[in-house]
Amino acid sequence: IAKAGVVGGSTAIYRYRLLDAFIRNWSEWLIIGTKGTAHWGFYLFDLTNQYVVEGVRGGLVTLALFMAGLASGIRTAYRSSISRVLHSRDRMLSWHAVAALGGTAVMFIGISITHSNQTTMIMLLLLASTQTRRGAAKPVSSKSSHSEPGAKPVTPHP
């Protein structure tokens, strides 16, 4: 992480120091989290890694649940995106959820989210979960459920 800085004024070394302090002080936050991190080092009260934030707020269980929820959302959306049962429009929507959640998982290494972004994160997870709920996956037929009532079915060209 320390060598990931692309420009001279980046904070890659700070992010490295934060993650290093998080790992070195594992006994302090592991069980139920900790009240503060300022004593870990210079300016380390500013938590710029969402995974560190989750560990500090609630310990290992909170961190594990956060990571499991994120991984589950990505896995569910990915499975929907490659499903042959869903309509192509729904598969594309699922692929967008995969890209958004995957990008967010990587982004969490470098930033922590605010309350407004937590809402966006929850919406992405809900989007991923609704794509494969029971009964949502229906085979695509020539009489698509997406067409208007009374419309003629679309036949593919040979």
C-alpha positions in Angstrom: 0.0 0.0 0.0 2.9 2.4 0.8 4.2 2.0 -2.8 0.8 2.5 -4.4 1.1 6.3 -4.4 1.0 7.5 -7.9 1.6 11.2 -7.3 4.1 12.8 -4.9 1.5 14.4 -2.6 -0.6 11.2 -2.1 -1.3 9.7 1.3 -0.2 6.1 0.5 2.3 6.1 3.3 -0.4 7.2 5.8 -2.7 4.5 4.6 0.1 2.0 5.1 0.8 3.3 8.6 -2.9 3.0 9.5 -3.2 -0.6 8.3 0.1 -1.5 9.9 -1.0 0.0 13.3 -4.4 -1.8 12.9 -2.6 -5.1 12.6 0.0 -4.4 15.3 -2.8 -3.3 17.8 -5.1 -6.3 17.0 -5.4 -7.2 20.7 -6.9 -3.7 21.4 -9.8 -3.9 18.9 -10.3 -7.7 18.3 -13.1 -8.4 20.9 -15.4 -5.4 20.9 -13.6 -2.7 19.0 -11.9 0.3 20.6 -12.9 3.9 21.5 -10.1 5.6 19.7 -7.0 5.1 17.6 -5.2 8.4 18.1 -2.6 6.8 20.4 -1.6 4.4 17.6 0.5 7.1 15.9 0.7 10.5 14.4 -2.7 11.4 12.8 -4.0 7.9 13.0 -7.3 9.0 14.5 -8.4 9.7 10.9 -9.6 6.3 9.7 -9.4 6.2 5.9 -9.9 2.5 5.4 -13.5 1.1 5.8 -12.2 -2.3 6.9 -10.3 -0.7 9.7 -13.4 1.4 10.6 -15.5 -1.8 10.9 -12.9 -3.5 13.1 -12.5 -0.4 15.3 -16.2 0.0 15.7 -17.1 -3.5 16.6 -14.2 -5.9 16.6 -13.5 -9.0 14.6 -17.2 -10.1 14.4 -18.3 -6.8 12.9 -15.4 -6.8 10.4 -16.1 -10.4 9.4 -19.8 -9.7 9.0 -19.1 -6.6 6.9 -16.7 -8.5 4.6 -19.1 -11.5 4.4 -22.0 -9.3 3.4 -20.0 -7.5 0.8 -18.7 -10.8 -0.6 -22.2 -12.3 -0.6 -23.6 -9.4 -2.5 -20.9 -9.6 -5.1 -21.3 -13.4 -5.4 -25.1 -13.2 -5.7 -25.0 -10.5 -8.3 -22.4 -12.3 -10.3 -24.4 -15.5 -10.3 -27.4 -13.6 -11.6 -25.3 -11.9 -14.3 -24.3 -15.3 -15.8 -27.7 -16.9 -15.3 -29.3 -18.1 -18.6 -32.7 -18.1 -16.9 -32.9 -14.3 -16.4 -33.8 -11.9 -19.2 -30.7 -10.1 -20.7 -31.8 -6.8 -19.3 -31.8 -8.3 -15.7 -28.4 -10.0 -16.3 -27.0 -6.6 -17.4 -28.4 -5.0 -14.3 -26.8 -7.7 -12.2 -23.5 -7.2 -13.9 -23.7 -3.5 -13.1 -24.3 -4.4 -9.4 -21.2 -6.7 -9.6 -19.1 -3.9 -11.0 -20.4 -1.3 -8.5 -19.9 -3.6 -5.5 -16.5 -4.9 -6.6 -15.3 -1.3 -7.2 -16.7 -0.4 -3.8 -14.8 -3.3 -2.1 -11.5 -2.0 -3.6 -12.4 1.6 -2.8 -12.8 0.7 0.8 -9.1 0.1 1.1 -8.5 3.8 0.5 -11.5 5.6 2.0 -14.2 5.1 4.6 -17.8 5.9 3.9 -20.1 8.5 5.4 -23.8 8.0 6.3 -25.0 9.1 2.9 -22.7 6.6 1.2 -23.9 3.9 3.5 -27.3 4.3 2.1 -25.9 3.9 -1.4 -24.1 0.7 -0.2 -27.3 -0.7 1.2 -29.1 0.0 -2.0 -26.4 -1.8 -4.0 -26.7 -4.8 -1.7 -30.5 -4.8 -2.0 -30.2 -4.6 -5.8 -27.9 -7.6 -5.8 -30.2 -9.6 -3.6 -33.4 -8.9 -5.4 -32.0 -10.2 -8.7 -32.1 -13.8 -7.5 -34.9 -14.0 -5.0 -37.2 -17.0 -5.3 -39.7 -16.6 -8.1 -37.9 -13.7 -9.7 -36.0 -16.0 -12.2 -38.4 -17.0 -14.9 -37.4 -18.6 -18.2 -37.3 -16.2 -21.1 -39.8 -17.1 -23.8 -41.2 -15.6 -26.9 -44.0 -14.2 -24.9 -41.9 -12.1 -22.6 -43.4 -10.9 -19.3 -41.8 -7.5 -20.1 -44.1 -6.9 -23.1 -47.3 -4.9 -23.1 -50.6 -6.8 -22.8 -51.9 -7.6 -26.3 -48.6 -7.1 -28.0 -47.4 -9.6 -30.6 -44.5 -11.8 -29.6 -41.2 -10.9 -31.1 -39.7 -13.7 -33.3 -36.0 -13.8 -33.9 -34.6 -13.5 -37.4 -32.9 -16.6 -38.8 
